[in-house]
């Protein structure tokens, strides 16, 4: 896919989001969609690590929750304006994740997942017990200012505007990542993922690209955490818990990680299933679990992979298929 095509798809996606914001009048529906989009950004962060590094993280909730806590503490102590706090949080988490990545991406396979789980749970317990700083298990309210980036809170938190903000953020994240992964950097990380030993043999320094992907996935996840903190005005230790990382991973599996937009689709399916099935069954997670197993068995590349195969099949004309058979 060319840069021009990626840009056109991005513009089309933004236009469709604007149409939804105008067409949907229900604040409840828009709030549900906003929450789904926030977790779509989270899932893209987790899916990026799996797609480019071939690694499964059970601790990415660390970056999701930490971004809310860092901004909340900075605003509580009145150290700087909210806009600067947001930028500092993203830059700080990116740098910390890169340094972490230099160490933990060396650990292969299951051990990597267990290590991320241990690190995430360590911060979860720290936040739960630091009552004076984080509010402990009760969580903390975030004191956002009356205006943010020149927009009043009253306007920003309207369901349609919040939905549009999160949707634009999602589209920008997907477009930027698509452009980045279509560059030489993307080719290098794929080569390292597929065969690290061969990549070293041809002169590629493998540690830095893998650490960079880990940091990039953490940045995307932290961005989702900031959107969640803005949307709810609240952050709690549950935002750091490993189970949240597990939910994001389920979204990635259902949507499909090989397509960059697959995890976002998985997040949408998850939240729609949660809302629809929740009205009919108390044990909706069991029903969703059966759907998850079905996807894994019949479409290992997720819903996105199935849709791509279906689309390619329709694009192939009967004449072309007949010619190919000969």
N, C-alpha and C positions, 0 to 999 in steps of 0.2 A: 504494500500500500504506500502510495506516494505522500509527501508532505502536504500537497494540495488536497488530496482526498481526505487525509486526517483532519485538516482544517475545516473542510466543508462539512464533514460529519459532525465536528464539534459545533459549528454554527447552527446546523440543523437540530442538534440535541438541545442547544440553548433556546432556540425558537420553540421547540415542543414543550420545554419546561415553562416558558412564559404562557403558552396556551393553556396548560394545565392549571397554572396559578390563577388565570382569569376565569376559566371554565368551571372549576370546582369552587362552589360557594360554601361548602361545609368546612368549618374550622377544625372539626374533629378529624375529618378525612385528611385534610392538609397537615395536621399535626402528626398523624400516623405516617404519612408519606415522608414528612421531614425526618422523623425518627429512623425510618427505613433508609433514607439517603445518607444520614450520618453513619449508620452502620455499614452502608455500602462503601463509604470511604475507608472505614476501618478494615473491612474485608479485602479491599484492594491492596492495602498495606500488607496484610498477611499473605495474600495471594501473590504479590510481587516477589516476596522472599522465596516462596515455593517455586514460582515460575522461573526466576533467574538464578537462584542458588540451589534449588532442589532441596531446600531445608524446611522442616515443619517446626514452627514455634508455638509453644504453649504458654508463652509469657509476654505476648505483645500487648496484653491489657495493661502492662506496666506503663507503656508510653501513652496509652489512651487515658488512664487515670492521672498519671503524673502531670500531664499538660494542664489539666484542670486544677490540680492542687498547686502547681507552681504559680499560675496566674492568680488563683485565689489568695495565696499567701502574699504575693507581691502587692496586690490591690488592698489587702487587709492592712499591711504595714505602710501603705501609701509611699512606696519607694520610687515609683515612676508612673507616668500616664498609662492608661490601659493599652493604648496602641503599641507603645514601646514594650510593655509587658508581654503582649502577644508575640511580637517579633522576637524578643529575647528568649521566650519559652521555646519557640520553634528552633531557633539557632542553637540554643543550649542543649535541647534534647537530641538534635542531629549530631552535635559534636560528641556528646556522651555516648550515644549509640555507636558512633564510628569507632571510638576508643574501645568500647565493649566488643564491637565486632572484630577488631584486630585480635582479640583473644579467643572469643567463643566460636567463631566460624572455623577455627582449626579443629574443633571437636566434631567427629563425623556422626551421621545417622541419628539413631535413637538417643544417644548420649547428648546430642545438641538439644533435642526437644526437652529432655529431662533437666538440662542445665538452665534453659530459659524458664522452665517451670519453677525451679528452685529460686532463681533470682527474682522472678515476679512475685512469688509468695513471700519472700523476705521483705520486699517493699510493702506488700499488703499488710503483713503483721506490724510493720513499723508504723504505717498510717493508722492502723486500728488502735495502737497503744499510745500514740503521740497526741493525747487529748488536748494539750495546751496549744499545739500548733495546727493540727489538722481537724480538731473536733472529735477525734477518736472514731469509734464505731458509729456515732451519730452523724458523721459527715460534717461538711461546712458549706454555708451559703456564700456565694461569690458576690461581692459588692461591686457590680458593674456600674460605671458612671452614667450620668443622664444622657450623654451623647458618646457615640463610638464611631470614629472615622467620619465625624461630621453628621452622623445620622442619629436622631433621637431614639432612645430605647423604646418609647411607645410605638414608633413607626417600625422599628426593626423587629420587634417581637410579635407583630401582627402575623397570623398564620400564613397568609399568602406571601408576605415579604420574607419571612424566615424560610419558608419552603424554597423560594426563589434563590435566596442566598446560598443555601445548602446545595441546591441543584447546580447552580453555576460553579460552585467549588468542586463538586463531583466531576463535572464536564471538564473543567480546567485541569484537574488532576489527571484524568484519563488521557487528555490530549497531550499534556506535557510529558507524561510517562511514555506514551506511544511515540512521540517524536524522539525522546531520549533513547528508547530501546531500538529504534530504527537507525540510530547512529552507530559509529564504531564502538562506543561503549557497550551498547546492547549486544553486538556481535562478540565482543571479548567475554562478557559475562556468560553468554550462552556456551562459548567454547570451553570456558572454565567449568561450567556446570556439567557439560557432557563428558569431558575427559580432562581432569585437572593435570594429570601427569603428562599427557600429550601437549597441553597448553604450555606447561613449563618447558617442555622440550623445544618448542618453537620460539621460546624467548618471552612468553607472557608472564608478567609478575602476577600471580594468582591471588595473593592475600588481599591486596588493596581493592581490587574490583569487588571481591566478595564482601569485604567490610563496608564498601560504599553502598552496595545493594542493601545490606542490613540497615545502614543508617538511613537510606532513602525510604525503606519500608517503615522505619520508626517515625520518620518525619510525617509521612502520610497518615499513619495511625494517630500521631499527636495532633494533627490538624483535625481529625475526626473528634478527638477528645475536647478540643477547644470549641468546636461547633456544638457538642453536647453540653458543655459548661455554659455556653451562651444561651442555648435553647432552654435549659432547665434552671440555670442560675444556682446549681448545686452540684457537689461532687462528694462521693463517699468511698470508703474502702472497697465496696463492691465493684467499683470501676477498675480496680486493680486485680480483682480475683481471677484465678486461672480459668474458672468456668466461663468467663466472658471471652477469653481467648478461644476456648473450645467452641463457643457459639459462632464466633467469627470463622473458625476453621470449618465448621459445618456449612456455613454460607459459601465458602470457597469451594468445597467439595460438590455441593449441589449445583452451584452456578458453573463451575469448571474453571480451573486456574490457567489453562493453556491460552485462553482468550483473555486479554487484559480486562475486558469489561465483564467477564464471567462472574467474578466474585460479587460485583454490584448487582447482577441479575439474581444471584443466589440470595443476597440480602433482601431484595424485594420479595422474592418467593417466600422466604422465611417469615417476614412480617405479615404478608397477606395470609399465609397459612395460619399463623398465630392468631390473627384477628378473626378469620373465618371459622377455623376449627375450634377456637376457644368458645364460640357460642354454642357448639354442639357437643363438645366433649371436655370433660375435666382433664383427661389425660391426652391432650393434643400432642404433647411431645412424643408419645408412643406412636401416634399416627405419622408424625413428621419423621420419626426414626425409620418407620417402614418405607416411607418415600425415599429417605436417604439411602437405605440399603438397595432399593430398586434402581436408583440412579447409578450407584456404584457398580452394580452387577451388569446392567444393560447399557449404560453409557458412562464409562470411566472418565471421559472428558467433560462430564457434567451436561447441564442443559444447553450451555453455550456451544459445546462441541456437537451436540445433537442438532441444534439449529443450523450450525455451519455446514454440517453434512447434508442436511435437508435442502439448504439454500444452494449448495454446489450441485446437488442432484437435479434440482429444478433448472439450474442454468445450463446443464448439459442437455443438448437437444437430442431427440430420438435418433436423428440421422448420425450425429456424432457418436452416440453410443453404439449404433450399428456398425459404423466404420471402425470403431475401436475393437469391436468383437472380432473383426476380420484381421 
